[in-house]
Amino acid sequence: MNRIVVNGAEQLLGSVRISGAKNSVLKLMAACVLAEGRHVLENVPDIADVGTMSALLESMGARVDRLGSGRLQIDVPAEMTPEAPWELADRIRASVVLLGPLMARYGAARIPLPGGDDFGGRPINFHVDGLAALGGTVEVTGGWVEGRCTGLVGSHITLEFASHTATDNLLMAAVLAKGTTVIENAAREPEVADLAGFLTSMGARIKGTGTSRLEIEGVPELQPTTYSVVPDRVEAATYLAAVGMVGGEVFVEGAKAEHMRMLVEKLRRMGLNLGTSDGGIWAASQRRLTAVDIATLPYPGVATDYKPMLVAMLAVAEGMGIVTENLFFGGRFRYVEELRRMGADVWTEGHHAVVRGVQRLSGAVVQATDLRAGAALVLAGLVADGETVVTHSDHIDRGYDDLVGKLRSLGAPVRRLDSAPADVSE
């Protein structure tokens, strides 16, 4: 079992470069299905989920090659098998976004119900209803999602909830639909805008990028393209949180403050010194931060992916803060018990977590219950006395490009441990 071993750090110093966004690159890879030929993606993170999506595309007939320096080449043939194997699609929730492009290009799709981290129920009814409005038929049966159509037709769709992945799926389906599609209450995340930018570079006609109303004029076909993935705002938030907890001075190269304005405001209110520029975000802290209340909301609000890092920050901040989860429930607070093992004063009630800060945490053996929770536990280890061992760290590898190496470059005493020593229990 993979582990990450962390010791307390005195301060973090230096510069760290942000990789391409996990929450964008997987959708761009899926979108390549829409056009035959050779696509090249740049600024691609070296993460496990990219490997899984690559294997998914190859299982359907595409060829995927890493070219080095963050470049990924995807060759899409004229014909593909529009079915995703269970053992691959079950690993990542992003597999659901293959539904739209496969139906748009081939008139059929068969994928397992999406897997990935367990955050409680996240139904795909918005995807199903939206594709039905475009003229498709989607059935969920026996753990599979099966879609069929004889040609998609533009429609006016209003999403009940501004779902990120539903917006992605419907956007990719609509670009090849006949006529005009309007998506109201569309998600506005930078990663949705990145997908729209990628599709536009392929020849799609999209208006309203970055707003809650997308208008798509369908085209007969798209062309392959070369495109650079937007920087990962959640990875950037992780290093900003690390500086706030540990102290020091770090330049987060490539971070885009305009993609995380609400988070930046919250961190400033906690006492983290931040400076922004076109090249990234400078962060510095020499004192204990102050607690604030935080609520997750659809973009441009505080993203749910930030929440575990923010809870870890509050665990060592001065005062008490309440964190409210408004998007996903269930497993999203599962990591709180792991923080308690480290001495954090945190308790949950419904979709709220109440955090009373302590001066220091204590090292312990803890389990990464999901991707972002795992990163938060690594950060907690940096402000703990003694040694912290984060087990099941393969969750972290799904979405972070060399978290350990980048933290080490800032002076953090962190290392990977691929096999358990005799004295480390599960």
C-alpha positions as CSV (number, residue, x, y, z in Angstrom):
1,M,0.0,0.0,0.0
2,N,1.3,3.4,-0.9
3,R,2.0,5.9,1.9
4,I,3.2,9.4,2.4
5,V,5.3,10.2,5.5
6,V,5.2,13.7,6.8
7,N,7.0,15.5,9.6
8,G,6.4,19.0,10.9
9,A,7.8,21.8,8.8
10,E,9.2,25.1,10.1
11,Q,8.3,27.2,7.0
12,L,7.9,26.8,3.2
13,L,10.1,28.8,0.9
14,G,10.5,29.0,-2.9
15,S,8.4,28.7,-6.0
16,V,6.1,25.9,-7.2
17,R,4.6,25.5,-10.7
18,I,0.9,24.5,-11.1
19,S,0.1,21.7,-13.5
20,G,-2.9,21.5,-15.9
21,A,-6.3,21.1,-14.3
22,K,-7.5,17.6,-13.6
23,N,-11.1,18.8,-13.8
24,S,-10.5,20.1,-17.3
25,V,-8.0,17.7,-19.0
26,L,-10.3,14.7,-18.6
27,K,-13.1,16.5,-20.4
28,L,-10.8,17.7,-23.2
29,M,-9.6,14.1,-23.7
30,A,-13.2,13.0,-24.0
31,A,-14.0,15.8,-26.4
32,C,-11.3,14.5,-28.8
33,V,-13.7,11.8,-29.7
34,L,-15.7,14.4,-31.6
35,A,-13.2,14.7,-34.4
36,E,-11.1,12.2,-36.4
37,G,-7.4,12.9,-36.5
38,R,-4.5,13.9,-34.3
39,H,-5.1,16.1,-31.3
40,V,-2.3,17.5,-29.1
41,L,-3.0,18.7,-25.5
42,E,-0.3,20.7,-23.7
43,N,0.2,21.4,-20.0
44,V,-1.2,17.9,-19.2
45,P,-0.7,16.9,-15.6
46,D,1.1,13.6,-14.9
47,I,-1.7,12.1,-12.8
48,A,-3.3,8.6,-12.5
49,D,-6.7,9.8,-13.9
50,V,-5.1,10.9,-17.1
51,G,-3.7,7.4,-17.4
52,T,-7.2,5.9,-16.8
53,M,-8.9,8.1,-19.4
54,S,-6.1,7.3,-21.8
55,A,-6.7,3.6,-21.3
56,L,-10.5,4.2,-21.8
57,L,-10.0,6.0,-25.1
58,E,-7.5,3.3,-26.3
59,S,-10.0,0.5,-25.3
60,M,-12.5,2.2,-27.8
61,G,-10.0,2.4,-30.6
62,A,-8.0,5.6,-30.1
63,R,-4.3,5.9,-29.6
64,V,-2.8,8.0,-26.8
65,D,0.9,8.9,-26.5
66,R,2.7,11.0,-24.0
67,L,5.2,13.2,-25.8
68,G,7.0,14.6,-22.7
69,S,7.0,18.1,-21.4
70,G,3.3,17.9,-20.5
71,R,2.2,17.1,-24.0
72,L,-0.3,14.3,-24.8
73,Q,-1.1,13.2,-28.4
74,I,-4.5,11.6,-29.1
75,D,-5.1,9.9,-32.5
76,V,-8.9,9.4,-33.1
77,P,-9.8,6.9,-35.9
78,A,-12.7,7.2,-38.2
79,E,-14.5,4.4,-36.3
80,M,-14.5,3.7,-32.6
81,T,-16.3,1.2,-30.3
82,P,-18.7,3.5,-28.3
83,E,-18.5,1.3,-25.2
84,A,-16.3,1.9,-22.1
85,P,-15.1,-1.2,-20.2
86,W,-16.4,-1.5,-16.6
87,E,-13.0,-2.0,-15.0
88,L,-11.7,1.3,-16.4
89,A,-14.7,3.6,-16.3
90,D,-15.5,2.6,-12.7
91,R,-12.3,4.3,-11.5
92,I,-13.2,7.9,-12.5
93,R,-16.4,9.9,-12.4
94,A,-15.2,11.8,-15.5
95,S,-16.0,8.7,-17.6
96,V,-19.6,10.0,-17.7
97,V,-18.6,12.8,-20.0
98,L,-17.9,10.3,-22.7
99,L,-21.7,9.9,-23.1
100,G,-22.3,13.2,-24.9
101,P,-19.5,13.0,-27.5
102,L,-20.1,9.3,-28.2
103,M,-23.8,9.9,-28.9
104,A,-23.1,13.0,-30.9
105,R,-20.6,11.3,-33.2
106,Y,-21.7,7.7,-33.3
107,G,-25.4,7.8,-32.2
108,A,-24.7,5.3,-29.4
109,A,-22.9,5.0,-26.1
110,R,-22.6,2.5,-23.4
111,I,-20.7,3.3,-20.2
112,P,-20.9,2.1,-16.6
113,L,-22.4,4.3,-14.0
114,P,-19.5,6.6,-13.1
115,G,-17.0,5.7,-10.3
116,G,-14.3,7.8,-8.7
117,D,-14.4,9.2,-5.1
118,D,-17.5,8.4,-3.1
119,F,-19.0,11.7,-2.0
120,G,-22.5,10.3,-1.6
121,G,-25.2,10.2,-4.2
122,R,-24.6,12.3,-7.4
123,P,-27.3,11.3,-9.8
124,I,-26.9,11.7,-13.5
125,N,-30.5,12.7,-14.2
126,F,-29.4,16.1,-15.5
127,H,-27.3,14.4,-18.2
128,V,-30.2,12.0,-19.1
129,D,-32.8,14.7,-19.3
130,G,-30.6,17.0,-21.3
131,L,-29.6,14.4,-23.8
132,A,-33.3,13.4,-24.1
133,A,-34.1,17.1,-24.9
134,L,-31.6,16.9,-27.8
135,G,-33.4,13.9,-29.2
136,G,-31.5,11.0,-27.6
137,T,-32.7,8.1,-25.5
138,V,-30.8,7.3,-22.4
139,E,-31.5,4.4,-20.1
140,V,-29.8,3.4,-16.8
141,T,-30.1,-0.3,-16.1
142,G,-28.0,-2.9,-14.4
143,G,-25.2,-0.4,-13.5
144,W,-24.9,0.7,-17.1
145,V,-25.8,4.0,-18.9
146,E,-26.9,3.3,-22.5
147,G,-27.6,6.1,-25.0
148,R,-29.0,6.0,-28.5
149,C,-30.0,8.5,-31.2
150,T,-30.5,8.8,-34.9
151,G,-29.1,12.3,-34.9
152,L,-29.2,15.0,-32.2
153,V,-31.2,18.2,-32.7
154,G,-30.8,21.5,-31.0
155,S,-33.0,22.4,-28.1
156,H,-33.6,24.8,-25.2
157,I,-32.4,23.2,-22.0
158,T,-32.6,24.7,-18.5
159,L,-30.6,22.8,-15.9
160,E,-32.3,22.5,-12.5
161,F,-28.8,22.7,-10.9
162,A,-25.7,24.2,-12.4
163,S,-24.0,20.9,-12.7
164,H,-20.4,21.0,-14.0
165,T,-20.3,17.6,-15.7
166,A,-23.8,17.9,-17.1
167,T,-22.9,21.2,-18.7
168,D,-19.8,19.5,-20.1
169,N,-21.7,16.6,-21.5
170,L,-24.5,18.7,-23.1
171,L,-22.0,21.1,-24.5
172,M,-20.1,18.4,-26.2
173,A,-23.3,16.8,-27.5
174,A,-24.7,20.1,-28.8
175,V,-21.7,21.1,-31.0
176,L,-22.6,18.4,-33.5
177,A,-26.4,18.6,-33.1
178,K,-28.5,20.0,-36.0
179,G,-29.6,23.6,-35.2
180,T,-29.1,25.7,-32.2
181,T,-29.0,24.6,-28.5
182,V,-29.3,27.0,-25.5
183,I,-28.2,25.8,-22.1
184,E,-29.7,27.9,-19.3
185,N,-28.2,27.8,-15.7
186,A,-25.0,26.3,-17.2
187,A,-22.1,25.8,-14.8
188,R,-19.6,28.7,-15.0
189,E,-16.4,27.1,-13.8
190,P,-13.1,28.0,-15.5
191,E,-12.9,24.3,-16.6
192,V,-16.2,24.6,-18.5
193,A,-14.9,27.7,-20.2
194,D,-11.7,25.8,-21.0
195,L,-13.8,23.0,-22.7
196,A,-15.7,25.6,-24.7
197,G,-12.3,27.1,-25.7
198,F,-11.1,23.7,-26.8
199,L,-14.3,23.0,-28.8
200,T,-14.1,26.4,-30.4
201,S,-10.5,25.7,-31.5
202,M,-11.9,22.6,-33.2
203,G,-14.4,24.6,-35.1
204,A,-17.5,24.7,-32.8
205,R,-19.7,27.8,-32.6
206,I,-20.3,28.7,-29.0
207,K,-21.5,32.0,-27.5
208,G,-21.7,32.9,-23.8
209,T,-18.6,31.2,-22.6
210,G,-18.1,31.8,-18.9
211,T,-21.7,32.8,-18.3
212,S,-24.8,30.8,-17.2
213,R,-26.3,30.9,-20.7
214,L,-24.5,29.0,-23.5
215,E,-25.7,29.2,-27.1
216,I,-24.3,26.5,-29.4
217,E,-24.9,26.5,-33.1
218,G,-24.3,22.9,-34.3
219,V,-21.8,22.2,-37.1
220,P,-21.5,19.2,-39.4
221,E,-18.0,18.2,-38.2
222,L,-15.1,19.3,-36.1
223,Q,-11.3,19.3,-36.7
224,P,-8.5,18.1,-34.5
225,T,-6.5,20.8,-32.7
226,T,-3.6,21.6,-30.4
227,Y,-4.6,23.2,-27.1
228,S,-3.1,24.0,-23.7
229,V,-5.0,23.0,-20.5
230,V,-5.9,25.7,-18.0
231,P,-3.9,25.6,-14.7
232,D,-5.4,23.6,-11.8
233,R,-7.0,26.0,-9.3
234,V,-7.5,23.3,-6.7
235,E,-3.8,22.4,-6.8
236,A,-3.0,26.1,-6.5
237,A,-5.3,26.3,-3.5
238,T,-3.5,23.4,-1.9
239,Y,-0.2,25.2,-1.9
240,L,-1.8,28.4,-0.7
241,A,-3.3,26.5,2.2
242,A,0.1,24.9,3.0
243,V,1.7,28.4,3.3
244,G,-1.1,29.6,5.5
245,M,-0.8,26.7,7.9
246,V,3.0,26.3,8.0
247,G,4.2,29.9,7.3
248,G,6.9,31.1,4.9
249,E,6.8,32.7,1.5
250,V,6.0,30.9,-1.8
251,F,5.2,32.0,-5.3
252,V,2.6,29.7,-6.8
253,E,3.5,30.0,-10.5
254,G,0.7,29.7,-13.0
255,A,-2.1,30.1,-10.5
256,K,-4.9,32.4,-11.8
257,A,-6.4,34.5,-9.1
258,E,-9.4,35.4,-11.3
259,H,-10.4,31.7,-11.2
260,M,-10.5,31.7,-7.4
261,R,-11.6,35.1,-6.3
262,M,-13.9,34.0,-3.5
263,L,-11.2,31.6,-2.1
264,V,-8.6,34.4,-2.2
265,E,-10.9,36.7,-0.3
266,K,-11.4,34.0,2.4
267,L,-7.7,33.4,2.7
268,R,-7.0,37.1,3.1
269,R,-9.7,37.3,5.8
270,M,-7.8,34.5,7.6
271,G,-4.6,36.6,7.6
272,L,-2.7,35.1,4.6
273,N,-0.8,37.7,2.7
274,L,-1.5,37.3,-1.0
275,G,-0.2,39.2,-4.1
276,T,-1.5,38.5,-7.6
277,S,0.0,38.9,-11.0
278,D,-0.4,37.5,-14.5
279,G,2.4,35.0,-13.7
280,G,0.8,33.6,-10.5
281,I,0.0,34.2,-6.8
282,W,2.6,35.2,-4.1
283,A,1.7,34.0,-0.6
284,A,3.3,34.7,2.7
285,S,2.5,34.1,6.4
286,Q,4.4,34.5,9.6
287,R,1.6,34.2,12.1
288,R,-1.2,32.0,13.1
289,L,-4.3,32.5,10.9
290,T,-7.7,33.5,12.2
291,A,-10.8,31.3,11.8
292,V,-13.7,32.3,9.4
293,D,-16.9,30.7,8.4
294,I,-17.0,29.0,5.0
295,A,-19.8,27.7,2.8
296,T,-19.4,25.8,-0.5
297,L,-21.4,27.1,-3.4
298,P,-21.5,26.7,-7.2
299,Y,-18.9,28.8,-9.0
300,P,-17.9,31.6,-8.4
301,G,-18.4,30.5,-4.8
302,V,-16.0,28.4,-2.8
303,A,-15.6,25.1,-4.5
304,T,-16.3,21.9,-2.6
305,D,-12.9,20.6,-3.7
306,Y,-11.2,23.3,-1.6
307,K,-13.1,22.2,1.5
308,P,-10.8,19.6,3.0
309,M,-7.8,21.9,2.8
310,L,-9.8,24.7,4.4
311,V,-11.0,22.4,7.3
312,A,-7.3,21.5,7.8
313,M,-6.4,25.2,7.9
314,L,-9.2,26.0,10.4
315,A,-7.9,23.0,12.6
316,V,-4.8,25.1,13.5
317,A,-6.3,28.6,13.1
318,E,-7.1,30.9,16.1
319,G,-10.8,30.7,17.0
320,M,-13.7,28.7,15.7
321,G,-15.1,28.4,12.2
322,I,-18.1,26.6,10.7
323,V,-17.8,25.0,7.3
324,T,-21.1,24.3,5.5
325,E,-21.3,21.9,2.5
326,N,-24.1,22.9,0.1
327,L,-23.2,20.7,-2.9
328,F,-22.3,17.1,-1.9
329,F,-23.0,15.3,1.3
330,G,-22.2,11.8,2.7
331,G,-18.5,11.0,2.3
332,R,-17.4,14.6,1.9
333,F,-16.8,14.8,5.7
334,R,-15.4,11.3,6.1
335,Y,-11.9,12.7,6.6
336,V,-12.9,14.6,9.8
337,E,-12.4,11.4,11.8
338,E,-8.8,11.2,10.5
339,L,-8.1,14.8,11.5
340,R,-9.5,14.0,15.0
341,R,-6.8,11.2,15.2
342,M,-4.3,14.0,14.9
343,G,-5.9,16.0,17.7
344,A,-8.1,18.3,15.7
345,D,-11.1,19.7,17.5
346,V,-13.7,19.1,14.8
347,W,-17.3,17.7,14.9
348,T,-20.0,17.5,12.3
349,E,-23.7,18.0,12.4
350,G,-25.7,17.4,9.2
351,H,-23.9,19.3,6.4
352,H,-21.9,21.5,8.8
353,A,-18.5,21.0,10.3
354,V,-17.6,23.0,13.4
355,V,-13.8,23.5,13.8
356,R,-12.2,24.9,16.9
357,G,-8.5,25.6,16.2
358,V,-5.6,24.2,18.3
359,Q,-2.0,25.3,18.4
360,R,-0.5,22.1,17.0
361,L,-1.7,18.7,15.8
362,S,-0.1,15.4,16.7
363,G,1.4,12.9,14.2
364,A,-0.6,9.7,13.6
365,V,-1.4,7.0,11.0
366,V,-4.3,8.3,9.0
367,Q,-6.1,7.2,5.9
368,A,-6.7,9.2,2.7
369,T,-10.4,8.6,2.1
370,D,-10.4,10.4,-1.2
371,L,-8.3,12.6,-3.4
372,R,-8.7,16.0,-1.7
373,A,-9.0,14.6,1.8
374,G,-5.6,12.9,1.2
375,A,-3.9,16.2,0.3
376,A,-5.5,17.9,3.4
377,L,-4.1,15.2,5.7
378,V,-0.6,15.7,4.2
379,L,-0.9,19.4,5.0
380,A,-2.1,18.6,8.5
381,G,1.1,16.5,8.9
382,L,3.2,19.6,8.2
383,V,1.8,21.3,11.4
384,A,1.9,18.2,13.6
385,D,4.4,17.2,16.2
386,G,6.0,13.9,15.4
387,E,5.5,11.8,12.3
388,T,2.3,11.4,10.2
389,V,1.7,8.5,7.9
390,V,-1.0,9.0,5.3
391,T,-2.1,5.6,4.0
392,H,-4.0,4.9,0.7
393,S,-2.1,7.8,-0.9
394,D,-2.9,6.4,-4.3
395,H,-6.0,8.6,-4.0
396,I,-3.7,11.6,-4.1
397,D,-2.0,10.4,-7.2
398,R,-5.3,10.5,-9.1
399,G,-5.3,14.3,-9.1
400,Y,-1.9,15.7,-8.0
401,D,1.1,15.9,-10.2
402,D,4.0,15.0,-7.8
403,L,2.6,16.6,-4.6
404,V,5.4,15.1,-2.6
405,G,8.1,16.4,-4.9
406,K,6.7,19.9,-5.1
407,L,6.3,20.1,-1.3
408,R,9.9,18.9,-0.9
409,S,11.1,21.6,-3.3
410,L,9.6,24.1,-0.8
411,G,11.5,22.6,2.1
412,A,8.8,20.3,3.5
413,P,10.0,17.1,5.2
414,V,7.7,14.7,3.1
415,R,8.5,11.4,1.5
416,R,6.8,8.6,-0.3
417,L,6.8,5.1,1.3
418,D,5.8,2.4,-1.2
419,S,5.8,-0.5,1.2
420,A,4.8,-0.5,4.9
421,P,7.5,-0.8,7.6
422,A,7.0,-3.4,10.2
423,D,6.0,-1.0,12.9
424,V,3.3,0.9,10.8
425,S,-0.2,-0.6,11.3
426,E,-3.1,-0.1,8.9
